[in-house]
Amino acid sequence: MTVQHITEKELAKRWGLSHRTLQRWRACGEKLSHIRIGGRIRYTLEAIEQFEAKHNNGSTGKLSVTPSLPQEALIQEAV
């Protein structure tokens, strides 16, 4: 069985997002499984499909994701 990996930019294009959004989600602790190969982030196709199924809006087919913010970010937003 071959595991298929895609890059951060490929995933961003698939979801219509900026690759910086994916970086921010990782920093905020969003649970999208990834690995680092040669200093670069890769996502398995299996992890992406599981994430899509979990966050699928249903009728529109769009992802509905609200990553959790670390406590420090919540404090800064309140100030």
N, C-alpha and C positions, 0 to 999 in steps of 0.2 A: 504494500500500500504506500503510495507516494503522498506526502503532505504538501499541499500547495500553499505558498506564501505570496502575499502581495505587499507592496510598499505602502508607506504612509500616503504618498501622493496619489497612488492608484486608488486607495480606499477613499480619500477625500473626493476624488473625481466621481467615484461610484455613488457616493452619497450627496454630491453637490455641495460640499463643504470646503473650507480652506484647510490646508494641512495644519495651520496654526490652531484651528479649532480642535483638531485631534490631539495636538500637543497640550493644549489647555485642559482638555478632558482628562488626559493622563495625569497631569499635575494636580487636578482636583480629585483624583482617586476614582474616576469612572472605571468600572470593572469590565473593560474590553481587553481580553487576553492578548498579549503581544510578546515578542521576543526581540532581543537586540543581537544582530549578526553584523560583525565588522563595524560596530558603532552606529548601525542604522536600524531603525525600527521596522519589524515585519509582523504582519498579522496572518494567522492561518485562515484559510477560507472557511474551515469548520467553525472557528470562533466568531467570524464575521456573520455567518448565517445564523448561529445561535443568538447573537446580539440582535440581529435584525428581527428574528422571530419574537424575541422578548419585548422589543420596543416598537413593534409594528403597530401603527395607528389603526389598521384594519381597513376602513372604507377608502381612505386616500392612498394607502400603500406607503405613506411617508413615515419616517422614523420620528418618534416622539421621545426625545431624550432631554432630561434636565439633570446634568451632572451635579453631584453634591459638592458644595464648596467646603474647603478646609475651614476650621474655626477662625483662623487669622483673617481670611478673606471676608467672612461674615462680620467680624469686628470692624474692619476697614470700611466696609460698605455702610455700616451704621453711623460712622463718624462723619 
